[in-house]
Amino acid sequence: MKFTTVSVSYSRKFNLGNFNFESLDLGCSLWAQVEDGEDADGITQFLYQQAKASVKQAAMPVLKASEFQITKAKSSKKVSGDVNESDW
């Protein structure tokens, strides 16, 4: 039985918008062993979605506290209503 290892890395930089030019860099790397006959592309896509969700989840507390990010999310929606996590 032959195994292949697939890996995915996802990172994102969030501008926190203050005058100190602070930003938040977060990343996640995931690996999986794929056996012959398994869908390596499907597993890679799954790992990508998991890594992306992990970065988003880790960023949420900081982004929710950042007035710059809140204003940015609202202006991209062009409404003054509530901002959802999906807006980031």
Beta strands, then each sheet from edge to edge (+ up, - down):
strand 1: 3-15
strand 2: 23-35
sheet 1: 1+ 2-
end
